[in-house]
Amino acid sequence: MTEPSRDAAAILAELDALRAQDAPTHGGRVLSYVYDTGRAELDELAAEAARRMQAVNGLDPTAFRSVAALERDVLGFARGILGAGPDAAGSVTSGGTESCLLAVKTARDLWRGAAREAATAVPRLVAPVTVHAAFRKAAELFGLAFDAVPVSPLTGAVDAAAVAARLGPDVALVVVSAPSYPFAAMDPVPEVAAACAQADIACHVDACIGGWILPFWPAELPAWDLSVPGVTSLSADLHKYGYAPKGVSVLLHDTRDRHRAQYFATTDWPGYPVVNPTLLGSKSAGALAAAWAIIRTLGAQGFAELAAQSARATGALVDAVASIEGLHVVGDPAGPLFAVAADESVAPEHRVDPHHWADRVRAAGWVLQQQPGLVQHDGSRLPRTTHFTVTPVTEAGLPELIPALVAAADAVRGMPPADGAAVLAGLGGALPSQLDSATAGALLAGIGLGGDGALPAEMAPFLALVEALPHQVAERLLVELLARTVGP
């Protein structure tokens, strides 16, 4: 049975009703996932640029020459702000994950071509445990062993010597972050890149979150971009602090030859010659056009002005958190993001659990991102934290946001952290390592997560359960949760 057709107004009204259920993408109420300049005219420009490219297929820039022109301009600006040399080349991708995947695939293929190990050897990808999960995905997809280097539980920073100690002929790629997402730590790029260069190993800088704002950051930062000797590739997302719509990113390589190794090409079939610089074949040119239009509008000066707004807001928030008894900012964060943990130096009755705190802040209308604690392979434990991503529009909201942070801390100070073992006991104790869909769904229902995708009012118990469970079990439950939001 088919539904009767409806006019455009009714369809758009239905879409508006669905969107009303979303976290707000504008106004600075969500301090993760979205990157809001606070300038409505930029959003309108991006939307109009994307609309004009709606029918274009980015698969073939020889047929759609506008795609080549737009990409050439975007990459030219990116090379200029990211320290690229005259031989550097790159591609526009569908987002940070694709940029990371392609960086890993390129390094793996070049490692294989160098024949430094037997053809049957499994190459390693070495990175701090804080590197973005996209690199774990890339290792899984492309057959590399992911070798995680522990970081300091106090600062979230990795020691360059610890990374260098992992190097060997079976390492295809080392990845460092500028900055890391969980704790906003700037990895020691010059030291790691130098060690990689000495060992003839590729070194990628994941600047997906920092690449379009750190070049304009008003405070001095350690060297981190393609100008650093030994850095062979770098990723930077335009849909973050390039303020473009999802999804668009750039991947730059230090040489043309390395960039060409990124491509897939075949003439070994009876159809048209297929030459793909990215994982996708047919692809939209809308986000590319939007990014291009924003770059043309803002230029370096406009990006610097927006970076200054984010920097002022970040500084104000870091100072505000520092003044709240029971909380502290982790390490020495760089750029417009930071993580907040409980202050273990004060008595338990004065501590503020960051997850209870984030739940209370959410109840006041602000969405903060809760990050579970993690036991590293060396046995040290990284703290559970609450993450902030600060955007230019955040500055205007500070008069409301800071009092909400203070009030939420006052409300939960001294409240014990959620106990994952207790939550697990409430579900009947130990869980099987292998879960079918029905069992996983029943367990989710037991902690208030139904098949309609609704979340409980408080996420702290769920995050505590994620911490307490073996990774394999927690990941299976999360898969079930997400799958049930879109299907039976």
C-alpha positions in Angstrom: 0.0 0.0 0.0 1.4 3.4 -1.0 0.9 6.7 0.7 -0.9 9.4 -1.2 1.3 12.0 -2.8 1.7 15.3 -0.9 2.6 18.7 -2.0 6.0 20.3 -1.3 4.9 22.4 1.6 3.5 19.4 3.5 6.7 17.4 2.9 8.9 20.2 4.0 6.7 20.7 7.1 7.2 17.1 8.0 11.0 17.5 7.6 10.9 20.5 9.8 9.0 18.5 12.5 11.7 15.8 12.3 14.5 18.4 12.6 12.8 19.8 15.7 13.9 16.6 17.5 17.6 17.2 16.8 20.1 18.9 19.0 20.3 22.5 17.8 23.0 23.1 15.2 23.1 26.8 15.6 23.4 29.1 18.6 26.2 27.4 20.4 24.1 25.1 22.6 25.9 21.9 21.4 29.7 21.9 22.2 30.6 19.1 19.8 29.8 17.9 16.3 28.8 21.3 14.9 30.9 24.3 14.0 28.9 27.6 14.0 30.3 30.9 13.0 27.2 32.7 14.2 27.1 34.4 10.8 23.8 33.5 9.0 25.0 34.9 5.7 27.8 32.3 5.5 25.2 29.5 6.0 23.1 31.0 3.2 26.1 31.4 0.9 27.1 27.8 1.5 23.6 26.5 0.9 23.3 28.4 -2.4 26.7 27.3 -3.6 25.8 23.6 -2.8 22.4 24.0 -4.5 24.1 25.2 -7.7 26.2 22.1 -7.8 23.4 19.7 -6.9 23.3 17.8 -10.2 27.1 17.7 -10.7 28.9 14.4 -10.4 32.4 14.8 -8.9 33.4 11.5 -10.3 34.8 13.0 -13.5 36.3 16.5 -13.5 37.0 16.2 -17.2 33.3 16.2 -17.8 32.5 18.6 -15.0 35.3 21.0 -15.1 33.9 23.2 -12.4 34.8 20.4 -9.9 38.5 20.6 -10.9 38.5 24.4 -10.7 36.9 24.4 -7.2 39.2 21.7 -5.9 42.3 23.4 -7.3 41.3 26.6 -5.5 40.5 24.9 -2.2 43.7 22.9 -2.2 45.8 25.9 -3.1 44.5 27.8 0.0 45.0 24.7 2.1 48.6 24.4 0.9 49.2 28.0 1.8 48.1 27.7 5.4 49.4 24.2 6.2 53.1 24.7 5.5 53.1 22.7 2.2 56.2 22.8 0.0 56.2 23.4 -3.8 55.9 19.7 -4.6 53.0 19.0 -2.2 49.7 17.8 -3.7 46.4 16.6 -2.3 42.7 15.8 -2.7 39.4 17.0 -1.4 37.6 14.1 0.3 34.2 13.4 1.8 35.3 14.0 5.4 37.9 13.4 8.0 37.4 9.6 8.1 38.0 9.3 4.3 41.1 11.5 4.6 42.4 9.3 7.4 41.6 6.1 5.5 43.4 7.3 2.4 46.4 8.4 4.3 46.7 4.9 5.8 46.0 3.1 2.5 48.7 5.2 0.7 51.2 4.5 3.4 50.5 0.8 3.4 50.8 0.5 -0.4 54.1 2.4 -0.5 55.4 0.3 2.4 54.5 -2.8 0.4 56.2 -1.5 -2.7 59.4 -0.8 -0.8 59.6 -4.6 0.0 61.1 -4.0 3.4 59.3 -7.0 4.9 58.1 -10.3 3.5 54.9 -10.1 1.5 53.1 -12.0 4.2 54.0 -9.6 7.0 51.3 -7.5 8.7 52.4 -3.9 8.7 51.9 -1.8 11.8 50.3 1.6 12.3 51.8 3.3 15.4 49.9 6.1 17.1 49.1 7.5 20.5 46.0 5.9 22.1 44.4 9.3 21.7 44.6 9.3 17.9 41.1 9.5 16.3 39.2 6.2 16.0 39.2 6.6 12.2 42.7 5.2 12.2 41.6 2.1 14.0 39.0 1.7 11.4 41.6 2.2 8.6 43.9 -0.4 10.2 41.0 -2.9 10.3 39.9 -2.2 6.7 43.4 -2.2 5.2 45.0 -5.0 7.1 47.4 -3.2 9.5 48.0 -4.0 13.1 47.1 -0.9 15.3 49.9 -0.3 17.8 48.6 2.1 20.5 51.1 4.1 22.5 49.9 5.0 26.0 49.7 8.7 27.0 50.0 10.4 30.3 46.9 10.1 32.5 47.6 13.5 33.9 48.1 15.5 30.7 46.8 13.3 27.9 50.1 13.8 26.1 52.3 11.2 24.5 56.1 11.0 25.0 58.0 11.2 21.7 60.6 8.7 22.9 57.8 6.2 23.6 56.6 6.5 20.0 60.1 6.3 18.6 60.7 3.1 20.6 57.9 1.4 18.6 59.5 2.0 15.2 60.8 -0.8 13.1 60.9 -2.1 9.5 57.3 -3.4 9.9 55.9 0.0 10.6 54.1 1.5 7.5 52.8 4.7 9.2 53.1 6.7 12.3 50.2 9.1 13.1 50.3 12.1 15.5 47.5 14.6 16.2 47.3 18.4 16.1 45.6 18.4 18.5 44.2 15.1 19.8 40.4 15.1 20.1 40.0 13.5 23.6 42.3 15.9 25.5 43.3 18.6 23.0 47.0 17.6 23.5 49.4 18.7 20.8 51.5 15.6 20.0 55.3 16.2 19.7 55.2 16.4 15.9 58.8 17.6 15.3 60.4 14.9 17.5 58.2 12.1 16.2 58.6 13.2 12.5 62.4 13.4 12.9 62.5 9.8 14.3 60.3 8.7 11.4 62.5 10.4 8.8 65.6 8.7 10.3 63.9 5.3 10.1 62.4 6.1 6.6 58.9 5.7 7.9 55.9 7.8 6.8 54.5 10.3 9.4 50.9 11.6 9.1 49.6 14.6 11.1 45.9 14.3 11.9 44.9 17.9 11.9 41.3 17.1 11.0 40.0 19.3 13.9 42.9 21.7 14.1 43.9 22.2 10.5 41.6 25.1 9.6 42.0 27.0 12.9 45.5 26.5 14.3 47.1 28.4 11.4 45.2 31.4 12.7 45.3 30.7 16.4 46.4 33.9 18.3 48.6 32.0 20.8 52.0 30.5 19.9 52.0 26.8 19.2 54.7 24.2 18.6 55.4 23.3 15.0 52.9 20.8 13.7 52.2 21.1 9.9 53.8 20.0 6.6 56.6 22.5 7.1 58.0 20.1 9.8 60.7 17.8 8.3 59.6 14.2 8.2 55.8 14.9 8.0 54.7 13.1 4.8 50.9 13.8 4.9 48.3 15.8 6.8 44.5 15.8 7.0 42.3 18.8 7.8 38.5 19.0 7.8 36.7 21.8 6.0 33.5 20.9 7.7 35.0 21.7 11.1 36.7 25.0 11.4 36.4 25.6 7.7 32.7 26.0 8.5 31.5 24.1 5.5 28.6 21.7 5.6 29.3 18.0 6.1 31.2 16.4 4.6 34.4 17.8 3.1 38.0 17.5 4.1 41.5 17.8 2.5 44.3 15.3 2.5 47.7 16.7 1.6 50.9 14.8 0.8 54.4 16.3 0.9 55.2 15.1 -2.7 53.3 14.5 -5.9 54.5 10.9 -6.1 53.0 10.1 -2.6 49.8 11.7 -3.7 49.6 9.7 -6.9 49.9 6.5 -4.8 46.6 7.4 -3.2 44.7 6.8 -6.4 42.9 3.8 -7.7 42.9 3.4 -11.5 41.9 0.6 -13.8 41.4 0.1 -17.5 41.0 -3.7 -17.1 37.2 -3.8 -17.7 35.1 -3.0 -20.8 33.6 0.2 -19.4 35.1 3.7 -19.1 38.5 4.1 -17.6 38.1 4.4 -13.8 40.4 6.8 -12.0 39.5 7.6 -8.4 41.6 9.8 -6.1 39.2 9.0 -3.2 37.3 6.0 -1.9 34.1 7.2 -3.5 33.3 7.1 -7.2 30.2 9.2 -7.9 30.1 11.9 -5.3 28.4 15.2 -4.6 30.2 18.4 -5.4 27.9 20.4 -3.1 30.1 20.4 0.0 33.1 21.2 -2.1 31.4 24.2 -3.6 30.2 25.4 -0.2 33.7 25.1 1.2 35.1 27.0 -1.8 32.5 29.8 -1.4 33.3 30.2 2.3 37.1 30.3 1.7 36.5 33.0 -1.0 34.4 35.0 1.3 36.5 34.8 4.5 40.0 34.6 3.3 42.8 34.5 5.8 41.6 37.6 7.6 38.1 36.2 8.1 39.4 32.9 9.4 41.7 34.8 11.8 38.8 36.9 13.1 36.7 33.7 13.8 39.7 32.0 15.4 40.1 35.0 17.7 36.5 34.6 18.8 36.9 30.9 19.5 40.2 31.6 21.4 38.5 34.2 23.6 35.6 31.9 24.4 38.0 28.9 25.0 40.0 31.0 27.4 37.0 32.2 29.3 35.6 28.6 29.6 39.0 27.2 30.8 39.2 29.9 33.4 35.6 29.2 34.5 36.2 25.5 34.9 39.4 26.2 36.8 37.4 28.2 39.3 34.9 25.4 40.0 35.9 23.3 43.0 36.1 19.6 42.2 36.9 20.0 38.5 40.0 20.5 36.5 41.0 20.9 32.8 43.2 18.0 31.6 46.7 18.9 30.6 47.6 21.9 28.5 45.0 22.0 25.7 45.8 23.6 22.4 43.3 25.3 20.1 39.5 25.5 20.6 38.8 22.3 22.6 39.6 20.9 26.0 38.5 18.1 28.4 37.4 18.3 32.0 37.9 15.7 34.7 37.2 15.3 38.4 39.8 17.0 40.6 41.3 14.0 42.4 43.4 16.3 44.6 40.4 17.3 46.7 38.3 15.2 49.1 35.6 13.0 47.6 32.8 15.2 49.0 34.3 18.2 47.1 34.8 16.4 43.7 32.5 16.8 40.7 32.0 13.8 38.5 32.3 15.1 34.9 29.5 12.8 33.7 27.0 13.7 36.3 28.0 17.3 35.7 27.4 17.0 31.9 24.0 15.4 32.5 23.0 18.4 34.7 24.3 20.9 32.2 22.2 19.1 29.5 19.1 19.5 31.6 19.8 23.2 31.6 19.8 23.2 27.8 23.5 22.8 26.8 24.9 19.6 25.3 28.4 18.5 26.4 30.1 15.4 25.2 30.9 12.7 27.8 34.0 10.6 27.3 34.4 7.3 29.2 37.6 6.4 31.1 40.0 4.0 29.6 42.5 1.5 30.9 45.6 1.6 28.6 47.6 -1.4 27.7 50.3 -0.5 30.3 47.6 -0.6 33.0 47.4 3.1 33.6 43.9 4.6 33.5 42.8 7.7 31.6 40.1 9.6 33.4 36.5 9.9 32.4 36.0 13.4 31.1 33.6 15.8 29.5 34.7 17.3 26.2 34.2 20.9 24.9 34.5 21.9 21.3 34.3 25.7 21.2 33.2 27.7 18.1 33.0 31.4 17.3 29.3 31.6 18.3 30.2 30.2 21.8 31.5 33.6 22.8 28.0 35.2 22.6 26.6 32.5 24.8 29.1 32.7 27.7 26.9 34.9 29.9 24.4 32.0 30.0 26.7 29.0 29.7 29.2 29.8 32.5 26.5 30.2 35.2 25.0 27.0 33.9 28.3 25.2 34.4 28.7 26.5 37.9 25.2 25.7 38.9 25.4 22.2 37.6 28.7 21.6 39.5 27.1 22.9 42.7 24.2 20.5 42.2 26.3 17.3 41.8 29.3 18.1 43.9 30.1 15.1 46.2 27.9 12.8 44.2 29.7 9.5 43.7 30.5 8.6 40.1 28.1 6.1 38.5 29.3 2.6 39.2 29.5 0.5 36.1 29.8 -2.7 38.1 26.5 -1.9 39.9 24.8 -1.1 36.6 26.1 -4.5 35.3 24.8 -6.3 38.4 21.4 -4.7 37.7 21.4 -6.4 34.3 22.0 -9.8 35.9 25.8 -9.8 36.2 28.3 -11.0 33.7 27.3 -10.7 30.0 28.2 -13.2 27.3 31.0 -12.3 25.0 28.8 -13.0 22.0 25.5 -11.3 21.8 22.7 -11.8 19.3 20.5 -8.9 18.3 17.6 -10.0 20.6 19.8 -10.4 23.7 21.6 -7.1 23.0 18.3 -5.3 22.5 16.9 -6.7 25.8 20.0 -5.5 27.7 19.7 -2.0 26.2 16.0 -1.9 27.3 17.2 -2.8 30.8 19.1 0.4 31.0 16.4 2.5 29.4 17.5 2.5 25.8 14.6 1.4 23.7 14.4 0.7 20.0 13.0 4.1 19.2 16.4 5.7 19.8 15.3 7.6 22.8 18.1 8.3 25.3 17.6 8.3 29.1 17.6 11.6 30.9 21.0 10.8 32.4 23.9 9.2 30.4 26.3 8.8 33.3 25.2 5.3 34.2 25.4 4.2 30.5 28.9 5.6 30.2 29.9 3.9 33.4 28.7 0.6 31.9 30.7 1.2 28.8 33.8 1.6 31.0 33.1 -1.5 33.0 32.4 -3.9 30.1 35.0 -5.6 27.9 35.4 -3.5 24.8 34.0 -6.3 22.6 30.7 -6.4 24.5 30.4 -2.6 24.9 31.0 -2.2 21.1 28.3 -4.8 20.3 25.8 -3.0 22.5 26.6 0.3 20.9 26.2 -1.3 17.4 22.8 -2.6 18.5 21.8 0.8 19.9 22.6 2.6 16.7 21.2 -0.1 14.4 17.9 0.0 16.2 17.5 3.7 15.6 17.0 3.1 11.9 15.7 -0.4 11.6 13.7 -3.2 13.3 
